[in-house]
């Protein structure tokens, strides 16, 4: 029997924030603390309605009066504070169980627009690193979701036919990217059955 692993012919890709791990509370807390250091308040309602699931470049400028320098400074500070806020993040255990069950037949890839630093912290916090054959982060992609660039890149890397790929997403832009890639998409919602 050969010691070479058999090439898999299926691929499962999963988003991180609010799909694999419910991170809205952790992200809110980190942004709130970072903004408070500059005298800016962030309410849970505003974060949930206007910020969650979006790139910081899309919502922070309005909160900081349009300053690009302050936007970047607050985002960097948020990243520094994030690890301490992970205690309020919650693992999507049913989805993790599904991915573990698929692992014998599927390559498993984490595909997110989160920063590599935050992804590494989350994977370490929940002991998930060994689950993934590939991890794609904000730093790896040229175009953010809803552009399918991130998914197309992973599909090409593994050389799997799109008809044999599945994607788990939570946001409208993520689902749009998944569908634009030509793969089957499953929309994940906290408290809803998969």
Secondary structure as the mmCIF struct_conf table of DSSP 4:
data_model
#
loop_
_struct_conf.conf_type_id
_struct_conf.id
_struct_conf.beg_label_comp_id
_struct_conf.beg_label_asym_id
_struct_conf.beg_label_seq_id
_struct_conf.end_label_comp_id
_struct_conf.end_label_asym_id
_struct_conf.end_label_seq_id
BEND BEND1 UNK A 3 UNK A 4
HELX_LH_PP_P HELX_LH_PP_P1 UNK A 5 UNK A 8
STRN STRN1 UNK A 10 UNK A 14
TURN_TY1_P TURN_TY1_P1 UNK A 16 UNK A 16
STRN STRN2 UNK A 17 UNK A 17
TURN_TY1_P TURN_TY1_P2 UNK A 18 UNK A 20
STRN STRN3 UNK A 21 UNK A 22
HELX_RH_AL_P HELX_RH_AL_P1 UNK A 24 UNK A 36
TURN_TY1_P TURN_TY1_P3 UNK A 37 UNK A 39
HELX_RH_AL_P HELX_RH_AL_P2 UNK A 44 UNK A 46
HELX_RH_PI_P HELX_RH_PI_P1 UNK A 47 UNK A 51
TURN_TY1_P TURN_TY1_P4 UNK A 52 UNK A 53
BEND BEND2 UNK A 54 UNK A 54
HELX_RH_AL_P HELX_RH_AL_P3 UNK A 56 UNK A 63
TURN_TY1_P TURN_TY1_P5 UNK A 64 UNK A 66
HELX_RH_AL_P HELX_RH_AL_P4 UNK A 68 UNK A 85
HELX_RH_3T_P HELX_RH_3T_P1 UNK A 86 UNK A 88
STRN STRN4 UNK A 90 UNK A 91
HELX_RH_AL_P HELX_RH_AL_P5 UNK A 93 UNK A 102
TURN_TY1_P TURN_TY1_P6 UNK A 103 UNK A 105
STRN STRN5 UNK A 106 UNK A 111
BEND BEND3 UNK A 113 UNK A 114
HELX_RH_AL_P HELX_RH_AL_P6 UNK A 116 UNK A 125
TURN_TY1_P TURN_TY1_P7 UNK A 126 UNK A 127
HELX_RH_3T_P HELX_RH_3T_P2 UNK A 129 UNK A 131
BEND BEND4 UNK A 133 UNK A 133
STRN STRN6 UNK A 134 UNK A 136
HELX_RH_3T_P HELX_RH_3T_P3 UNK A 138 UNK A 140
BEND BEND5 UNK A 142 UNK A 143
TURN_TY1_P TURN_TY1_P8 UNK A 145 UNK A 146
BEND BEND6 UNK A 147 UNK A 147
TURN_TY1_P TURN_TY1_P9 UNK A 148 UNK A 148
HELX_RH_AL_P HELX_RH_AL_P7 UNK A 149 UNK A 158
TURN_TY1_P TURN_TY1_P10 UNK A 159 UNK A 159
HELX_RH_3T_P HELX_RH_3T_P4 UNK A 162 UNK A 164
STRN STRN7 UNK A 165 UNK A 169
BEND BEND7 UNK A 171 UNK A 171
HELX_RH_AL_P HELX_RH_AL_P8 UNK A 172 UNK A 180
TURN_TY1_P TURN_TY1_P11 UNK A 181 UNK A 182
BEND BEND8 UNK A 183 UNK A 183
STRN STRN8 UNK A 184 UNK A 187
TURN_TY1_P TURN_TY1_P12 UNK A 190 UNK A 191
BEND BEND9 UNK A 192 UNK A 192
#
